[in-house]
Amino acid sequence: VSVVSRKSTTRKLPGGVAQLKTDYSRDSLVAVHSGQDVVISTIAWRAFMHQIRLVDAVIKVGVKRFIPSEFWSNTSNEVGLSLVFYCDQKNKVRQQFGQQKRSNRMDRDLQQAFSL
């Protein structure tokens, strides 16, 4: 298990958990995700748009499964999208993932993984 965190963090993680520090640039994200099989994103809503860079990085290094920060809502539901102001950002990440998936080998798409 690895945790990606900001370079500036001083938080200590439990034994057996690797801490991979990044500045969240594309090159840095590529470096820290190399060799990973699965990435679970827990990016907060204020930083959703940074997830696009993360999608690009995990595809570049050949991650087999990517679980985006989609833990609370069904962003494929038009009613749900209209209720929460930042769902448009989530949808942009979803669209980027779909475009990348079509041109690369990812095991699952968002609809299959997160249909509610």
Residue, then its C-alpha position, 0 to 999 in steps of 0.5 A: v500500500s502506498v499513499v501519495s501526498r504533498k511534498s510538504t507533508t510531515r505526517k507519519l504513516p503506519g509501518g508498511v505504508a509507503q509515502l510517495k511525495t509529489d508536487y502534483s505536476r504531471d511528471s511527478l505524478v507519473a514518477v510516483h505512480s509507476g509500478q502501481d496496479v491500482v490507484i484510488s483517488t481521494i482528491a477533495w472536491r476543491a481539487f477535482m480538476h487536478q484529477i485530470r492530470l492524475v488520469d493522464a499519469v496513471i494511463k501513461v504508466g499503465v495502471k490497471r485500475f483507477i478509481p476516481s474520487e466519486f464516492w458520494s454521488n452518481t454523476s451520470n444522473e442529470v438530476g444529481l448533476s443539477l443539485v451540486f455545484y461542483c458536479d460539472q468539474k466531476n463530469k469533466v474528469r469523467q469525460q477525460f477518463g472516457q477519452q483516455k480509456r478509448s485510446n488506452r487499455m484500462d480494465r473498467d470505465l466509470q459507468q461499470a465501476f460506479s453505476l448506482 
